[in-house]
Amino acid sequence: MKKQSLIKGTFILGFAGIFAKIIGMLFRVPLTMLIGDEGLGYYQIAYPLYMLFIAVASGVPLAMSKMISEKSAKGDRLGIFEVLKEALLLMSILGAGTSLLMLGFSKSLISIFRWDYKAYYSLMALAVAPFFISIMSVYRGFFQGLQNMTPTAVSQILEQIARVVIGIGLVILLLPKGIEYAAGGATLGAAAGGILGLMYLYSKYRVLRKKSKIANIKYNTETMERLLRIAIPISLGAAVGTVMNVIDSIMVPQKLLEAGFTTRQAAILYGQLTGKAAVLVNVPLTLSAALSASVVPIISEAFILKDKARASKNIISAIKISILIALPSLCGFYFLSHPILSLIFREQAEGATILKYSALSIPFIILAQTTTVILQATNSNKRPIIHLLIGCIVKIIITSKLVPLESMNVYGAIIGTFAAYGTAVILNLMLLKKTLGIKIDLYELLIKPAYASIAMILTVVFVYVKVYNYTMSNSISCLISISVGIITYGILIMLFKVLDYKELIKKKL
């Protein structure tokens, strides 16, 4: 199986992730029209717990990709499949246990977190997904370890298609029973997506296994022990980051009540924050996740082969790609917040200001994710977790103080997120410089992408205004201006020599 470079792997996963997100946003259009912001609040309120599980489970696929990449570099073909077998055992237990716990304790969780009881149906529906998602993630980690991102990319698209088709179908069927039932039906789509993605990945694995002619794979306790040693710190780091979303799901609705809002008003504001702004902000974070998946096996391979020059080059490239993703995303959502919301949510476009200010946190979230994964791929496991924990403390303090203020409300949570990830990024970059001697060229990594982003957004706004004045259509204006912006940005980063096209097409970076 051919290996893919860091940039090429990131591009493939990123394209698939963006495409899947677009499908997901199209899902939001009929969903919002059918159940409104109130229904989105019920739909979203249970998701942070699910994402916490995804974060905890994410350590195993990344640990797998690290171990498989190392074994592949050494030519240990049997060892590659041993890692897969141990990971399947571990994730089957984790996934099944999580599903059973969520099913058994849904009412208790709602009581503990003081959520609206109407979120019960969403929580129950969501409980089905962890088992299938767990197994699917193992096969994704397997292919990522072989430095081939295509199977994972295809599975992401298939997962999202199934989620949308089944989710919307259940919403239509259950809506007559009530918004809370419809929200639960939409949530059940997550399990359907996991099943379809798993079926595809397993079929690809069977073909590869047959070609490899590997038989009689035995369980290996040493492999399991090393898998756990690597996976646990990665999972903790990912979980701490996701805890920030859980903090919002626990604190924001209650603190909004303290600020004087009614239960319904709190659900609407929370729905706009998490069901609209956070969903759109997560689109560029998909590219960041793709970068993380690509960078772990490549840097791990360089370290196991003691190729420090290649490792340093890839680390700098990963940081550069993060900034190239973050800056235009920030500009786009900040200056086109209302047109974008109107394009996607039509008559339910409230929350543009929330999206506008949420966009300010994008560079810090992306850089925090990237630098954390880089440090963990180079065996600096504990410190990035501590940095994220410090960020969580900052988040809790700011959110608890600002959200209860009526004038601040959900914007207090946005400020908390900005400060939390900003703290983690600064600490991570200091550690990278200290432990790996990584030198950051601000002009190459920040200033040149900033020039390209500023020129891009000026072009986008100009085109949007001109097209809108001519067509009086927000949808046409938005789509044309964004398309022009993507092309303009691509040309500018090539002209400024921020990114070399040859790096995209060559096999190894």
Order of alpha helices (4+ residues) and beta strands (2+ residues): alpha-alpha-alpha-alpha-alpha-alpha-alpha-alpha-alpha-alpha-alpha-alpha-alpha-alpha-alpha-alpha-alpha-alpha-alpha-alpha-alpha
